[in-house]
Amino acid sequence: MGVTRSDLFSLTQNEVALIQGTVDGLKINYCINPKRWQQIQQQFIDIFASYQSPATNPCCSN
């Protein structure tokens, strides 16, 4: 995985590259970058898949 959990909260918009846009005179159009959206989606899937519930992770049990 290219981005760690802590990185997800410290990246700037330019580093994430999730939004792309065009400028035409005074008009600006923004949209989601579909390739980057899929990459980020997969990173979140990987993060959530690695979660260990307290029942299986002894560091979190009481």
C-alpha angles and dihedrals in degrees: 000000000000099000125050124217093257090049091060090068099043104046120110123226092259092053093048094045091196094136122056126183148174131220120216109176106297093345120095122189122196130189140161115273099237096203092050091044090058092048093051091044090055091049091055091047089053092049093050092044090056093056115120116203118227088254091065100028111070094196091069101043123103 
